[in-house]
Amino acid sequence: MSAVEDFIYEKEGKQRELLLYFHQILVEELGLTPKIRYKVPFYYQKSWICYLNPLKDGTLEFAFLRGNELANEQGLLEAKGRKQVSGITFRELADIPLEVMYETLQEALVLDETVPYNVRKT
């Protein structure tokens, strides 16, 4: 088992369900590479695409590293005071708007393929 899978199986209940669900999509369907960074699972293509952040209240934030560059036409992504990262918080599987999630993921993957990632230092 990988370090990311170990991380997922340490969680319980709905949080584990959500982590497993997204991990399966990101790795098996989209072919992204998972790595533990900053104590949470990150997923890479050319550069960082997204990460899964289990929150203390039992929810899970699905965050995009370049969220500020995504269209966010449905208004689902929240920056929460962050300049670059935007995410969506889920309580359970039924909360996931699948079509919108896939659209956002595809947009993030195309962005990663076509626009070089530049670290912005302030």
C-alpha positions as CSV (number, residue, x, y, z in Angstrom):
1,M,0.0,0.0,0.0
2,S,1.2,3.5,-0.8
3,A,1.7,6.3,1.7
4,V,-1.4,8.1,0.4
5,E,-3.5,4.9,0.8
6,D,-2.1,4.5,4.4
7,F,-3.2,8.1,5.0
8,I,-6.7,7.4,3.7
9,Y,-7.2,4.3,5.7
10,E,-6.2,6.1,8.9
11,K,-9.4,8.2,8.5
12,E,-12.9,7.1,9.4
13,G,-16.5,7.2,8.2
14,K,-17.6,9.7,5.6
15,Q,-14.2,11.3,5.4
16,R,-12.6,8.0,4.4
17,E,-15.3,7.4,1.8
18,L,-14.7,10.8,0.2
19,L,-10.9,10.3,0.2
20,L,-11.2,6.9,-1.4
21,Y,-13.6,8.1,-4.0
22,F,-11.5,11.1,-5.1
23,H,-8.3,9.1,-4.9
24,Q,-9.7,6.5,-7.2
25,I,-10.8,9.1,-9.8
26,L,-7.6,11.0,-9.6
27,V,-5.2,8.0,-9.8
28,E,-7.1,5.3,-11.8
29,E,-9.2,7.4,-14.1
30,L,-7.1,10.5,-14.7
31,G,-3.6,8.9,-14.1
32,L,-2.4,11.5,-11.7
33,T,0.5,10.7,-9.3
34,P,-0.3,10.9,-5.6
35,K,2.2,12.1,-3.0
36,I,1.9,13.1,0.6
37,R,3.0,16.8,1.0
38,Y,2.3,19.0,3.9
39,K,0.7,16.0,5.7
40,V,-2.1,15.6,3.1
41,P,-2.4,13.8,-0.3
42,F,-1.4,16.0,-3.4
43,Y,-2.0,14.9,-7.0
44,Y,0.4,15.7,-9.8
45,Q,0.5,15.7,-13.6
46,K,3.2,18.1,-14.8
47,S,2.9,20.1,-11.6
48,W,0.5,20.1,-8.6
49,I,-3.1,19.9,-9.7
50,C,-5.0,19.4,-6.4
51,Y,-5.0,18.1,-2.9
52,L,-7.4,16.5,-0.5
53,N,-7.6,18.1,2.9
54,P,-9.5,16.3,5.7
55,L,-10.9,19.0,8.1
56,K,-11.3,18.6,11.8
57,D,-15.1,18.9,11.5
58,G,-15.2,15.6,9.5
59,T,-15.6,17.2,6.1
60,L,-13.1,17.1,3.2
61,E,-11.8,20.0,1.2
62,F,-11.0,19.2,-2.4
63,A,-8.6,22.1,-3.3
64,F,-7.1,23.2,-6.6
65,L,-3.6,24.7,-6.4
66,R,-4.3,27.0,-9.3
67,G,-7.9,27.7,-8.3
68,N,-7.4,31.5,-9.0
69,E,-6.8,30.6,-12.7
70,L,-9.9,28.4,-13.1
71,A,-13.1,29.8,-14.6
72,N,-15.3,28.7,-11.7
73,E,-18.4,29.4,-13.7
74,Q,-20.7,27.5,-11.3
75,G,-19.2,29.4,-8.3
76,L,-18.4,26.3,-6.4
77,L,-14.7,27.0,-5.7
78,E,-14.0,29.1,-2.5
79,A,-10.7,30.9,-2.0
80,K,-11.3,31.3,1.8
81,G,-8.9,34.3,1.9
82,R,-6.2,32.4,-0.1
83,K,-4.7,34.1,-3.2
84,Q,-4.1,31.1,-5.3
85,V,-5.8,28.0,-3.9
86,S,-9.5,27.5,-4.2
87,G,-11.5,24.5,-3.0
88,I,-14.9,22.8,-2.4
89,T,-15.8,21.3,0.9
90,F,-17.8,18.1,1.0
91,R,-19.6,16.3,4.0
92,E,-20.6,13.1,2.1
93,L,-20.6,11.5,-1.3
94,A,-24.1,12.6,-2.1
95,D,-22.9,16.2,-1.9
96,I,-20.6,15.9,-4.9
97,P,-21.9,17.6,-8.1
98,L,-20.2,15.0,-10.4
99,E,-20.6,16.8,-13.7
100,V,-19.2,20.1,-12.3
101,M,-16.4,18.3,-10.5
102,Y,-15.3,16.6,-13.7
103,E,-15.5,19.8,-15.7
104,T,-13.3,21.6,-13.1
105,L,-10.8,18.7,-13.0
106,Q,-10.6,18.7,-16.8
107,E,-10.0,22.5,-16.8
108,A,-7.3,22.1,-14.2
109,L,-5.6,19.3,-16.2
110,V,-5.7,21.4,-19.4
111,L,-4.3,24.4,-17.6
112,D,-1.5,22.3,-16.2
113,E,-0.7,20.9,-19.7
114,T,-0.8,24.2,-21.6
115,V,0.2,27.1,-19.2
116,P,3.4,26.7,-17.3
117,Y,3.1,26.9,-13.5
118,N,4.9,29.9,-12.0
119,V,5.4,30.2,-8.3
120,R,4.4,33.6,-7.2
121,K,6.6,35.0,-4.5
122,T,5.5,38.1,-2.7
